[in-house]
Amino acid sequence: YDFSIISNIKDFSKDLNVTKEPFNIYVSGIDTYGEISSISRSDVNMIISINPNTRDILITSIPRDYYIKLHGKTGYRDKLTHASLYGTDTSIKTLEDLFDININYYVKVNFSSVIDIVNAIGGIKVYSDYTFTSRDNYDYKKGYNNVNGEEALSFARERKAFAAGDRQRVKNQQAVFKAILDKCMSKSIILKYNKLLDSINGSFVTNMPTSRITSLVKLQISKNYNWNIMANSLEGIDSSNYTYSTPNIKSYIMIPDEEDVDNASTLIKNILNDDDIDTTTVSYIDNNDKLKVKLVRSSITMDKGDEYIYHGYNATYDGEDITNDKKIKEEFIINDKKYDNYRDLVYYITYNLDSGNYIIKYNISYKDETKTLEQELTIN
């Protein structure tokens, strides 16, 4: 899969060290095939918030018909999908205004991009909430489905098969995005990242420097992190009104739920600021994956001779807090030594370890699920 490289006309990135600092990426999916440089409506609008320190990723999806103020249009309101007609920078600044955040980079794709990228990585395994047939006559079952590029695109575009319509389509788009992430981080793909990046050149447009993309890939190869991927979809009220782009014709719009907007803004800022996330306000894309575990501290630095402080973890099962449930089984591994009691772990680290860098592996089990997390320990 070889494609021509498309150069960026304007760079309005807020560049930073993506392996050490949290950042936001705006993902714009336009409703065209062929070259991505063409101007068109943005049907897919996501903000991907990534914190490399806590290994948290939040996917925030904004409805295409959200009725909001366009940046630079003196307060006029329009559908979000129309913002891209005035340039990707207008879409970005409009969303920055909406959520009171900074967006560091953007990635722009279209229908052809999805097909090309998914095929280049050998297909993906995507989770479906329902059994359905798409308008392109592809069949999907509830649960995981192995799909190629054409099937992934059809899955992400379908809305008429669902009672929830566009709301379910947004969830499916998030599922496709996560499935692509999962496949790209697999050893079979990520170890050949140079070949992959060469093969998909031109199938997307971004203002993230190649050096930043490469540094993220190398970080994942060296650390093999388990990322905690969460999703949030904004809601609103169905209505119709005149828009900036169609001032003489009323069209369908979605009036934003202000509480939803405030919550989304808070979630994004929490991710970027290493703050705790209220897991009741986000969803997890793999619905059959009920156990969620997150370390309170992903890395710890201490001086030799000090007592190691155990910070623990937070756990939920099917949305319920089980952190203190006695049915949880714990296993801690460091230097090939295994402990089923954190007090023994504290004693070993405090009295037996010399200065250096270590990895503490947490195996947390509840019912029929187990989650493995890694904590970095530095002893000076």
C-alpha positions as CSV (number, residue, x, y, z in Angstrom):
1,Y,0.0,0.0,0.0
2,D,1.9,3.0,-1.3
3,F,0.5,6.5,-1.5
4,S,1.8,9.9,-2.3
5,I,2.8,12.3,0.5
6,I,0.5,15.2,1.0
7,S,2.2,18.3,2.4
8,N,0.6,20.6,5.0
9,I,-0.4,24.1,3.9
10,K,-0.3,25.5,7.4
11,D,1.3,24.4,10.6
12,F,-0.6,25.7,13.7
13,S,0.6,23.0,16.1
14,K,1.5,23.5,19.7
15,D,4.4,21.2,19.6
16,L,5.8,19.5,22.8
17,N,7.6,16.4,24.0
18,V,4.9,13.7,23.5
19,T,6.7,11.1,25.4
20,K,6.8,13.2,28.6
21,E,3.9,15.7,28.3
22,P,0.2,15.1,27.9
23,F,-1.4,16.4,24.6
24,N,-4.5,16.6,22.5
25,I,-5.0,15.5,18.9
26,Y,-8.0,16.5,16.8
27,V,-9.1,13.8,14.4
28,S,-11.2,15.0,11.5
29,G,-12.8,12.5,9.2
30,I,-14.2,14.1,6.0
31,D,-16.9,12.5,3.8
32,T,-14.9,12.0,0.6
33,Y,-12.8,9.4,-1.2
34,G,-9.5,10.0,-2.9
35,E,-7.0,12.8,-1.9
36,I,-7.4,14.1,1.6
37,S,-6.4,17.6,0.8
38,S,-9.9,18.3,-0.6
39,I,-12.1,20.6,1.3
40,S,-15.2,18.9,2.6
41,R,-17.5,18.5,5.7
42,S,-16.0,16.8,8.7
43,D,-18.4,14.0,9.6
44,V,-16.1,12.5,12.3
45,N,-14.9,14.8,15.0
46,M,-12.8,13.4,17.9
47,I,-10.4,14.8,20.4
48,I,-7.9,12.2,21.5
49,S,-6.3,13.2,24.9
50,I,-3.1,11.2,25.6
51,N,-1.1,11.2,28.9
52,P,2.1,9.2,28.4
53,N,2.8,9.4,32.2
54,T,-0.4,7.8,33.4
55,R,-0.9,5.8,30.2
56,D,-4.5,7.2,29.8
57,I,-6.2,7.8,26.5
58,L,-9.6,9.5,26.3
59,I,-11.5,9.6,23.0
60,T,-14.0,12.5,23.1
61,S,-16.5,12.4,20.2
62,I,-18.5,15.5,19.2
63,P,-21.6,15.1,17.1
64,R,-21.3,16.4,13.5
65,D,-24.4,18.5,13.8
66,Y,-23.5,20.2,17.1
67,Y,-24.8,23.7,16.9
68,I,-22.0,25.9,18.2
69,K,-20.3,29.2,17.6
70,L,-17.7,29.2,14.8
71,H,-14.4,30.7,15.7
72,G,-13.7,33.9,13.9
73,K,-17.3,34.3,12.6
74,T,-18.4,37.0,15.2
75,G,-20.5,34.7,17.2
76,Y,-22.5,33.1,14.4
77,R,-23.5,29.5,15.0
78,D,-23.2,26.6,12.6
79,K,-23.0,22.8,12.6
80,L,-19.5,21.6,13.6
81,T,-19.4,19.6,10.4
82,H,-19.4,22.8,8.4
83,A,-16.4,24.3,10.3
84,S,-13.9,22.3,8.2
85,L,-15.2,24.1,5.1
86,Y,-13.4,27.1,6.4
87,G,-10.2,25.2,7.1
88,T,-9.0,22.7,9.7
89,D,-7.7,25.5,11.8
90,T,-11.3,26.8,12.1
91,S,-12.5,23.4,13.4
92,I,-9.6,23.3,15.9
93,K,-10.1,26.8,17.2
94,T,-13.9,26.2,17.4
95,L,-13.4,23.1,19.6
96,E,-10.7,24.9,21.7
97,D,-13.3,27.6,22.4
98,L,-16.0,25.1,23.2
99,F,-14.0,23.1,25.7
100,D,-11.5,25.8,26.9
101,I,-8.5,23.6,26.0
102,N,-5.5,23.6,23.7
103,I,-5.3,21.2,20.8
104,N,-1.7,20.3,20.0
105,Y,-2.0,18.4,16.7
106,Y,-4.5,17.2,14.1
107,V,-4.9,14.2,12.0
108,K,-7.2,14.4,8.9
109,V,-8.5,11.3,7.2
110,N,-11.3,10.4,4.7
111,F,-13.1,7.2,3.6
112,S,-10.1,6.0,1.5
113,S,-7.8,6.6,4.5
114,V,-9.8,4.1,6.7
115,I,-9.7,1.5,4.0
116,D,-6.0,1.9,3.2
117,I,-4.8,2.0,6.9
118,V,-6.8,-1.0,8.0
119,N,-5.7,-3.0,5.0
120,A,-2.1,-2.0,5.5
121,I,-2.1,-3.4,9.1
122,G,-3.8,-6.6,8.0
123,G,-7.3,-5.9,9.2
124,I,-8.6,-5.2,12.7
125,K,-10.8,-6.8,15.3
126,V,-13.6,-4.5,16.2
127,Y,-16.3,-4.8,18.9
128,S,-20.0,-4.4,17.9
129,D,-22.7,-3.7,20.4
130,Y,-25.3,-5.2,18.0
131,T,-25.8,-7.8,15.3
132,F,-26.7,-6.0,12.1
133,T,-26.3,-5.7,8.4
134,S,-24.8,-2.5,7.0
135,R,-26.1,-0.6,4.0
136,D,-23.2,-2.1,2.0
137,N,-24.5,-5.6,2.9
138,Y,-21.7,-6.5,5.3
139,D,-22.8,-8.6,8.3
140,Y,-21.6,-8.0,11.8
141,K,-22.3,-10.0,14.9
142,K,-22.5,-8.7,18.5
143,G,-19.1,-9.0,20.0
144,Y,-15.7,-9.0,18.1
145,N,-15.6,-9.0,14.3
146,N,-12.5,-9.5,12.2
147,V,-12.8,-6.9,9.4
148,N,-10.8,-5.6,6.4
149,G,-10.6,-1.9,5.4
150,E,-13.9,-1.9,3.4
151,E,-15.8,-3.6,6.2
152,A,-14.3,-1.3,8.8
153,L,-15.4,1.8,6.9
154,S,-18.9,0.4,6.4
155,F,-19.1,-0.4,10.1
156,A,-18.1,3.1,11.0
157,R,-20.5,4.8,8.6
158,E,-23.7,2.8,9.4
159,R,-26.5,4.6,11.3
160,K,-29.8,3.5,9.8
161,A,-29.5,0.0,11.2
162,F,-29.7,1.4,14.8
163,A,-32.5,2.9,16.8
164,A,-30.0,5.4,18.2
165,G,-28.9,6.4,14.7
166,D,-26.0,8.8,14.7
167,R,-25.3,8.3,18.4
168,Q,-24.5,4.6,17.8
169,R,-22.5,5.5,14.7
170,V,-20.3,7.6,16.9
171,K,-19.7,4.7,19.3
172,N,-18.8,2.5,16.3
173,Q,-16.3,5.1,15.1
174,Q,-14.7,5.0,18.5
175,A,-14.6,1.2,18.4
176,V,-12.8,1.3,15.0
177,F,-10.3,3.9,16.2
178,K,-9.5,1.8,19.3
179,A,-9.2,-1.4,17.2
180,I,-6.7,0.4,14.9
181,L,-4.7,1.5,18.0
182,D,-4.7,-2.0,19.4
183,K,-3.5,-3.5,16.1
184,C,-0.8,-0.8,15.6
185,M,0.5,-1.5,19.2
186,S,0.7,-5.2,18.6
187,K,4.3,-6.7,18.3
188,S,3.6,-7.9,14.8
189,I,3.0,-4.4,13.6
190,I,4.9,-2.0,15.9
191,L,8.3,-3.7,15.4
192,K,7.9,-3.0,11.7
193,Y,6.8,0.6,12.2
194,N,9.2,2.1,9.6
195,K,7.7,-0.1,6.9
196,L,4.2,0.7,8.1
197,L,4.8,4.5,8.2
198,D,6.2,4.3,4.7
199,S,3.2,2.3,3.4
200,I,0.6,4.7,4.7
201,N,2.3,8.0,3.7
202,G,-0.4,10.1,2.1
203,S,-3.3,8.2,3.5
204,F,-3.6,10.8,6.2
205,V,-2.6,14.4,6.8
206,T,-1.1,15.6,10.1
207,N,0.9,18.4,11.6
208,M,2.6,16.1,14.1
209,P,6.3,16.0,13.2
210,T,7.5,12.6,12.1
211,S,10.1,12.7,14.9
212,R,7.3,12.9,17.5
213,I,5.4,9.9,15.9
214,T,8.7,7.9,15.9
215,S,9.4,8.8,19.5
216,L,6.0,7.6,20.6
217,V,6.5,4.3,18.7
218,K,9.9,3.8,20.3
219,L,8.5,4.5,23.7
220,Q,5.8,1.8,23.2
221,I,8.4,-0.7,21.9
222,S,10.7,-0.2,24.9
223,K,8.1,-0.1,27.6
224,N,5.3,-2.2,26.2
225,Y,2.7,-0.1,28.1
226,N,-0.9,-1.2,28.7
227,W,-2.9,1.9,27.8
228,N,-6.2,2.6,29.6
229,I,-8.5,3.7,26.7
230,M,-11.7,5.5,27.7
231,A,-14.4,7.1,25.6
232,N,-16.9,9.9,26.0
233,S,-19.7,11.0,23.5
234,L,-21.4,14.3,23.8
235,E,-25.2,14.6,23.7
236,G,-27.7,17.2,22.8
237,I,-31.3,18.0,21.8
238,D,-32.5,17.4,18.2
239,S,-33.8,20.6,16.6
240,S,-33.6,22.6,13.4
241,N,-32.4,26.1,12.7
242,Y,-30.6,28.4,10.3
243,T,-26.8,28.1,10.2
244,Y,-23.9,30.4,9.2
245,S,-23.3,28.2,6.1
246,T,-27.0,27.9,5.1
247,P,-28.5,31.2,6.3
248,N,-31.7,30.8,4.1
249,I,-32.6,27.2,4.9
250,K,-33.4,25.5,8.2
251,S,-31.6,22.3,8.6
252,Y,-31.2,19.6,11.3
253,I,-29.0,20.6,14.2
254,M,-28.2,19.3,17.7
255,I,-28.3,21.8,20.5
256,P,-25.5,21.0,22.9
257,D,-26.2,19.8,26.4
258,E,-24.2,22.4,28.4
259,E,-23.7,20.0,31.3
260,D,-22.3,17.4,28.9
261,V,-19.9,20.0,27.4
262,D,-18.7,21.0,30.9
263,N,-18.2,17.4,31.8
264,A,-16.2,16.7,28.6
265,S,-14.0,19.7,29.3
266,T,-13.4,18.5,32.8
267,L,-12.5,15.0,31.7
268,I,-10.0,16.2,29.1
269,K,-8.4,18.5,31.6
270,N,-8.2,15.7,34.2
271,I,-6.4,13.5,31.7
272,L,-3.9,16.3,30.9
273,N,-3.3,17.2,34.6
274,D,-2.8,13.6,35.9
275,D,-6.0,14.0,37.9
276,D,-8.3,11.1,38.9
277,I,-11.1,10.3,36.4
278,D,-14.7,9.8,37.4
279,T,-15.1,6.4,35.7
280,T,-18.9,6.7,35.9
281,T,-18.8,9.5,33.4
282,V,-16.9,7.6,30.7
283,S,-17.4,4.4,28.8
284,Y,-15.1,1.6,27.9
285,I,-15.3,0.5,24.2
286,D,-15.0,-3.3,24.9
287,N,-18.3,-3.9,26.6
288,N,-17.4,-7.4,27.5
289,D,-14.3,-6.2,29.4
290,K,-15.9,-5.5,32.8
291,L,-12.8,-5.3,35.1
292,K,-11.0,-1.9,35.0
293,V,-7.9,-1.3,37.1
294,K,-5.8,1.9,37.3
295,L,-2.7,2.5,39.5
296,V,-2.9,5.5,41.8
297,R,0.8,6.2,40.9
298,S,2.3,4.9,37.6
299,S,5.8,5.7,38.8
300,I,7.5,6.2,42.1
301,T,10.9,7.7,43.0
302,M,12.5,7.2,46.4
303,D,15.9,7.3,48.1
304,K,17.7,4.2,49.2
305,G,17.0,3.6,52.9
306,D,13.6,5.2,52.8
307,E,10.5,3.0,53.3
308,Y,8.6,2.2,50.1
309,I,5.1,3.7,50.2
310,Y,2.4,1.5,48.6
311,H,-0.1,3.7,46.8
312,G,-2.3,0.9,45.5
313,Y,-4.9,1.0,42.7
314,N,-8.5,1.7,42.0
315,A,-10.7,-1.1,40.5
316,T,-14.2,-1.3,39.1
317,Y,-16.2,-4.2,37.8
318,D,-19.1,-3.5,35.5
319,G,-19.0,0.1,36.7
320,E,-19.1,-0.7,40.4
321,D,-16.2,0.2,42.7
322,I,-14.6,-3.0,44.0
323,T,-11.2,-1.5,45.2
324,N,-11.7,-2.8,48.7
325,D,-13.5,-6.0,47.8
326,K,-12.0,-9.0,49.6
327,K,-12.6,-11.2,46.6
328,I,-9.9,-9.5,44.6
329,K,-6.8,-11.6,44.2
330,E,-3.5,-9.7,44.0
331,E,0.0,-10.7,42.8
332,F,3.0,-8.4,42.9
333,I,6.1,-9.3,40.9
334,I,9.5,-7.6,41.1
335,N,12.9,-9.1,40.3
336,D,11.2,-12.5,39.6
337,K,9.9,-12.5,43.2
338,K,6.2,-12.9,43.7
339,Y,4.1,-11.7,46.6
340,D,0.4,-12.0,47.3
341,N,0.4,-9.4,50.0
342,Y,1.5,-5.8,49.5
343,R,3.0,-5.6,53.0
344,D,5.6,-8.3,51.9
345,L,6.3,-6.2,48.7
346,V,6.9,-3.1,50.9
347,Y,9.3,-5.0,53.1
348,Y,11.3,-6.5,50.2
349,I,11.6,-3.1,48.4
350,T,12.5,-1.2,51.5
351,Y,15.2,-3.6,52.9
352,N,16.5,-5.5,49.9
353,L,16.8,-3.3,46.8
354,D,19.8,-1.3,45.8
355,S,19.7,2.0,43.8
356,G,18.4,1.5,40.3
357,N,15.4,1.3,38.1
358,Y,12.8,-1.5,38.6
359,I,9.4,-2.5,37.3
360,I,6.7,-3.7,39.7
361,K,4.1,-5.9,37.9
362,Y,0.6,-5.9,39.4
363,N,-1.7,-8.9,38.5
364,I,-5.2,-8.0,39.7
365,S,-7.9,-10.7,39.3
366,Y,-11.6,-10.6,40.0
367,K,-14.1,-13.2,39.0
368,D,-13.0,-14.5,35.6
369,E,-10.8,-11.5,34.6
370,T,-7.2,-10.5,35.3
371,K,-5.6,-7.1,34.6
372,T,-1.8,-6.7,34.5
373,L,-0.3,-3.2,35.2
374,E,3.3,-2.1,35.5
375,Q,4.7,0.5,37.9
376,E,8.1,2.1,37.4
377,L,10.2,2.3,40.5
378,T,13.4,4.4,40.8
379,I,15.6,4.2,43.8
380,N,18.3,7.0,44.1
